[in-house]
Amino acid sequence: MDYLLRDAHFTGVTYGTYDIDHLIGNLGVTESGGTLLPTVDSTAVRAFEDFLLARYHMFLQVYLHKTTLGFDRFLERAVSDGEIDLTIPTDAISFARLRDSTVIEALYSAAERIDGWSRRLVTRIPARSLFRASNSNEEDRAIMSRLVGVLERRGVPFFRIDSRQYLSSYSSSLGGSGLLVRRKMFGRIAFEPMERYSELLNKYNEVIDLSGIYVLREHALIAQRVMDELGWPIKVDTVGGKQSRFF
């Protein structure tokens, strides 16, 4: 859980803050039918909700930020295209010895030799985001489909990044084996599903499903011309009739 606090600190944002000590101090387990289930004391439910909100906001504002995702793709391509020789160790000791500095030094070394993904990373030249769609929105999906079709027909190089993330991996079913709240009732200890105790978990426990279209900076001008020719705003046909959407 501490990754949120770490990332909030190093990115300079306040989204990822919550009372980790209070939350950890009130975690536990209980046995039910031979299975160990995680529990949170009822006094720490608000701290758990703060953790969920911190996670939700960090994903939307940091981890799934359009610039972050673009650079993630650069790193992925630098590895898959063999610009840097990076193998993730499978044994625990070697994995623990892997450092950020190992990857960073490999990127800088490759950037001196190759005008490719590594150089884009170390020179911090981001990809240009053309459009970002919420895949739960019909209009967004229609615009995405039309834009992709036009870019392909015009031969404009682009790449698409799909991001899908749940706020919580715990079961949303009251009959499931998710997180339980431990509370005292009439002098006895009782357990009930977190979903029954936290309205926030029920409200926010939905998928973040986004897709984005990107082009490299050297292709941004021609991509912009294509978008200009499509018109502003972009018009698409949906079930509800003609809809308009600005990029």
C-alpha positions as CSV (number, residue, x, y, z in Angstrom):
1,M,0.0,0.0,0.0
2,D,2.9,2.3,0.6
3,Y,3.5,2.7,-3.2
4,L,0.8,5.4,-3.2
5,L,2.6,7.5,-0.6
6,R,5.9,7.0,-2.4
7,D,4.6,7.9,-5.8
8,A,2.6,10.9,-4.4
9,H,5.8,12.2,-2.8
10,F,8.1,11.9,-5.9
11,T,5.5,13.2,-8.3
12,G,4.6,16.2,-6.0
13,V,0.9,15.5,-5.8
14,T,-1.4,15.1,-2.8
15,Y,-3.8,12.6,-4.3
16,G,-2.1,9.5,-2.8
17,T,-2.1,10.5,0.9
18,Y,-4.0,8.5,3.6
19,D,-3.4,7.3,7.2
20,I,-1.4,4.1,6.4
21,D,-0.4,3.6,10.0
22,H,-4.0,3.6,11.3
23,L,-5.1,1.3,8.5
24,I,-2.3,-1.2,8.9
25,G,-2.8,-1.2,12.7
26,N,-6.4,-2.3,12.2
27,L,-5.9,-5.0,9.7
28,G,-6.4,-8.6,10.6
29,V,-7.6,-12.0,9.5
30,T,-10.3,-14.4,10.5
31,E,-11.0,-18.0,9.6
32,S,-14.2,-19.1,7.9
33,G,-14.7,-22.6,6.5
34,G,-11.0,-23.3,6.5
35,T,-10.2,-20.1,4.6
36,L,-8.4,-17.1,6.0
37,L,-10.1,-13.8,5.1
38,P,-8.7,-10.3,5.5
39,T,-10.5,-8.0,7.9
40,V,-10.5,-4.3,8.8
41,D,-11.7,-3.0,12.2
42,S,-14.8,-0.8,12.0
43,T,-12.8,2.1,13.4
44,A,-10.6,2.1,10.3
45,V,-13.2,2.0,7.6
46,R,-12.8,5.7,6.9
47,A,-9.0,5.1,6.5
48,F,-9.7,2.3,4.1
49,E,-12.0,4.6,2.1
50,D,-9.3,7.3,2.0
51,F,-6.9,4.6,0.7
52,L,-9.4,3.7,-2.1
53,L,-9.9,7.4,-3.0
54,A,-6.1,7.9,-3.0
55,R,-5.8,4.9,-5.4
56,Y,-8.6,6.1,-7.6
57,H,-7.2,9.6,-8.0
58,M,-3.6,8.4,-8.5
59,F,-4.7,6.2,-11.3
60,L,-6.7,8.9,-13.0
61,Q,-4.2,11.8,-12.4
62,V,-0.8,10.0,-12.4
63,Y,-0.6,6.4,-13.5
64,L,-3.1,6.7,-16.4
65,H,-2.2,10.3,-17.3
66,K,-1.8,10.6,-21.1
67,T,1.9,11.7,-20.9
68,T,2.8,8.9,-18.4
69,L,1.2,6.3,-20.7
70,G,3.0,7.6,-23.7
71,F,6.4,7.3,-22.0
72,D,5.4,3.8,-20.7
73,R,5.0,2.8,-24.3
74,F,8.4,4.2,-25.2
75,L,10.0,2.1,-22.5
76,E,8.1,-1.0,-23.6
77,R,9.3,-0.5,-27.1
78,A,12.9,0.1,-26.0
79,V,12.8,-3.3,-24.3
80,S,10.9,-5.2,-27.0
81,D,12.9,-3.8,-29.9
82,G,16.2,-4.7,-28.2
83,E,17.5,-1.2,-27.7
84,I,18.3,-2.1,-24.1
85,D,19.1,-5.5,-22.8
86,L,16.8,-5.9,-19.9
87,T,15.7,-9.3,-18.4
88,I,13.5,-9.4,-15.3
89,P,15.0,-12.0,-12.9
90,T,12.7,-14.8,-11.8
91,D,14.4,-15.5,-8.5
92,A,13.6,-13.3,-5.5
93,I,17.2,-12.3,-4.6
94,S,18.1,-11.2,-8.1
95,F,14.8,-9.4,-8.5
96,A,15.4,-7.5,-5.3
97,R,18.7,-6.4,-6.6
98,L,17.3,-4.8,-9.7
99,R,17.3,-1.1,-9.4
100,D,15.8,1.8,-11.3
101,S,19.3,3.0,-12.0
102,T,20.0,-0.2,-13.9
103,V,17.3,0.6,-16.4
104,I,18.1,4.4,-16.5
105,E,21.7,3.8,-17.3
106,A,20.8,1.3,-20.0
107,L,18.5,3.9,-21.6
108,Y,21.1,6.6,-21.6
109,S,23.7,4.2,-23.1
110,A,21.2,3.2,-25.9
111,A,20.3,6.8,-26.5
112,E,23.9,7.6,-27.4
113,R,23.9,4.9,-30.0
114,I,20.4,4.7,-31.4
115,D,18.0,7.4,-32.5
116,G,15.0,5.5,-31.2
117,W,12.7,5.0,-28.2
118,S,15.5,5.3,-25.6
119,R,16.5,8.7,-26.9
120,R,12.8,9.9,-26.8
121,L,12.7,8.8,-23.2
122,V,15.9,10.4,-22.0
123,T,15.3,13.7,-23.9
124,R,11.7,13.7,-22.5
125,I,10.1,14.3,-25.8
126,P,6.5,13.1,-25.2
127,A,4.1,11.6,-27.8
128,R,1.3,13.8,-28.9
129,S,-2.1,12.7,-27.6
130,L,-4.8,13.1,-30.3
131,F,-7.8,11.8,-28.5
132,R,-8.7,10.0,-25.3
133,A,-11.9,8.0,-25.1
134,S,-13.9,6.5,-22.2
135,N,-14.8,3.1,-23.5
136,S,-18.1,3.2,-21.5
137,N,-19.2,6.2,-23.6
138,E,-20.8,5.4,-26.9
139,E,-20.0,8.7,-28.4
140,D,-16.3,8.4,-27.5
141,R,-16.1,5.0,-29.1
142,A,-17.6,6.3,-32.3
143,I,-15.2,9.2,-32.5
144,M,-12.3,6.8,-31.8
145,S,-13.4,4.5,-34.5
146,R,-13.7,7.3,-37.1
147,L,-10.4,8.8,-36.2
148,V,-8.5,5.5,-36.4
149,G,-10.1,4.8,-39.8
150,V,-9.0,8.2,-41.2
151,L,-5.5,7.9,-39.9
152,E,-5.1,4.4,-41.3
153,R,-6.4,5.5,-44.7
154,R,-4.0,8.5,-44.8
155,G,-1.1,6.3,-43.7
156,V,-0.4,8.4,-40.6
157,P,1.7,6.3,-38.1
158,F,0.0,6.2,-34.7
159,F,-0.4,3.9,-31.7
160,R,-3.2,3.1,-29.4
161,I,-3.0,2.6,-25.7
162,D,-5.8,0.8,-23.9
163,S,-6.0,1.1,-20.1
164,R,-8.3,-0.9,-17.9
165,Q,-8.1,-0.8,-14.1
166,Y,-10.5,-1.6,-11.2
167,L,-10.5,0.5,-8.0
168,S,-10.6,-2.6,-5.9
169,S,-10.1,-6.3,-6.7
170,Y,-12.3,-7.4,-3.8
171,S,-15.5,-9.2,-4.8
172,S,-18.5,-6.9,-5.0
173,S,-20.8,-9.8,-4.1
174,L,-22.1,-9.9,-0.6
175,G,-21.7,-13.7,-0.8
176,G,-18.1,-13.5,-2.0
177,S,-14.9,-13.9,0.0
178,G,-13.8,-10.3,0.0
179,L,-12.7,-7.9,2.7
180,L,-14.6,-8.1,6.0
181,V,-15.3,-5.5,8.6
182,R,-14.7,-6.5,12.2
183,R,-17.1,-4.8,14.7
184,K,-18.3,-5.3,18.2
185,M,-22.1,-6.0,18.6
186,F,-23.6,-6.6,22.0
187,G,-20.3,-7.6,23.5
188,R,-19.5,-10.0,20.7
189,I,-17.3,-9.8,17.6
190,A,-19.2,-9.8,14.3
191,F,-17.9,-9.8,10.7
192,E,-19.7,-8.4,7.6
193,P,-18.7,-7.7,4.0
194,M,-17.1,-4.3,3.4
195,E,-19.6,-3.6,0.7
196,R,-22.4,-3.6,3.3
197,Y,-20.4,-1.2,5.4
198,S,-18.9,1.2,2.9
199,E,-21.1,3.1,0.4
200,L,-18.0,4.6,-1.1
201,L,-16.7,1.2,-2.1
202,N,-20.0,0.4,-3.8
203,K,-20.0,3.7,-5.7
204,Y,-16.4,3.7,-6.8
205,N,-15.8,0.0,-7.4
206,E,-16.1,0.3,-11.2
207,V,-13.7,-0.2,-14.0
208,I,-11.6,2.7,-15.3
209,D,-11.6,1.9,-19.0
210,L,-9.8,4.3,-21.3
211,S,-8.2,4.3,-24.8
212,G,-5.9,6.9,-26.3
213,I,-4.6,7.6,-29.8
214,Y,-1.0,8.9,-30.0
215,V,1.5,10.0,-32.6
216,L,5.2,10.7,-32.4
217,R,6.2,14.4,-32.5
218,E,7.5,14.1,-36.1
219,H,4.1,12.9,-37.2
220,A,2.1,15.5,-35.2
221,L,1.8,18.1,-38.0
222,I,0.2,15.7,-40.6
223,A,-2.0,14.2,-37.9
224,Q,-3.2,17.7,-37.0
225,R,-4.0,18.4,-40.6
226,V,-6.1,15.2,-40.8
227,M,-8.0,16.2,-37.7
228,D,-8.6,19.7,-39.1
229,E,-10.1,18.2,-42.2
230,L,-12.5,16.1,-40.1
231,G,-13.9,19.4,-38.9
232,W,-14.4,20.9,-35.4
233,P,-16.3,19.6,-33.6
234,I,-16.1,16.0,-34.8
235,K,-19.5,14.7,-35.7
236,V,-20.5,11.1,-35.3
237,D,-23.7,9.0,-35.6
238,T,-24.9,7.4,-32.4
239,V,-28.1,5.7,-31.4
240,G,-29.4,8.9,-30.1
241,G,-28.8,10.7,-33.4
242,K,-26.2,13.2,-34.4
243,Q,-23.7,14.0,-31.7
244,S,-20.8,16.5,-31.5
245,R,-17.5,16.3,-29.6
246,F,-14.5,18.5,-29.4
247,F,-11.0,17.0,-29.1
